[in-house]
Amino acid sequence: MEGKIVKIVSNDFTVLCDGKYHVCKARGKFRNIGVTPIVGDNVTINVQDKIIEDVHERKNSLIRPYVSNVDQVFVVTSTKHPDIDLNLLDKLLVMIEFNNIKPIICLTKMDLLNSEEADYIDDIKTYYESIGYTVLYNTKLDMIKSLFKDKVTVFAGQSGVGKSTLLNKLNVDLDLETNEISEALGRGKHTTRHVELIDMLGGLVADTPGFSSLDLKDMTAADIRDNFIEFNLYRDNCKYADCMHNKEDINSCMVKQEVGKKILKSRYENYLKFIEKK
């Protein structure tokens, strides 16, 4: 039978096949050929012997969280406590785009903002929508619920932004552990301890360990450039085909000319920070 790995604890692999769960072991041959089955893998199992016989080719995989065959990532982003981190948001978006996965930005804690702060977040939301991203407030529960059917969805974002809280609201039967923000540290405590795909809302949803940093070590500077999606609207008009939009003269770089106009200044500044480490 064919199924999907939805949970791994030690050497036990829980595989979902036709609505039933089977706890299996992996064949030793995978270790010999350098294949490590991970959550999200589509596999063939021997139901009688409870053995994973084959791991199918992955369409994508993420390192942190370690999960494969992802259709979409909910980038859960707090607007307050912790304050919105556009550098981390852009880093996540670039990584998700690079892996050919659809990102959906979900903004939380709008109720904590004053009117000036709310206007700023609305402007941020409008910009990211204008370049092609889906951006939702976490209060739009019915709209969010409609997006999970037949999809493998990952929730990502730094600690304390409300990933587990949102999942609990989407499915009250989950009762995932949550913790209050540590005022002293300004960030949340890690509450999710392993990657698991949860069968809910007509699809599979991963609640994954919170994190506050990522590296882009598997991406070249050109990869980073190509996955700032709005840059691609202007780069054909740059003087040089291989323009990196950093050290070139502004008169030869259309992307530079649009910074602060059609390109959000913080996006461009984050791009420069990312590629200077390459």
Secondary structure, 3 states (H helix, E strand, C coil): CEEEEEEEECCEEEEEECCEEEEEEECCHHHHCCCCCCCCCEEEEECCCCEEEEECCCCCEECCCCEECCCEEEEEEECCCCCCCHHHHHHHHHHHHHCCCEEEEEEECHHHCCHHHHHHHHHHHHHHHHCCCEEEECCCHHHHHCCCCCCEEEEECCCCCCHHHHHHHHCCCCCCCCCCCECCCCECCCCCCCCEEEEECCEEEEECCCCCCCCCCCCCHHHHHHCCHHHHHCHHHCCCCCCCCCCCCHHHCHHHHHECCCECHHHHHHHHHHHCCC
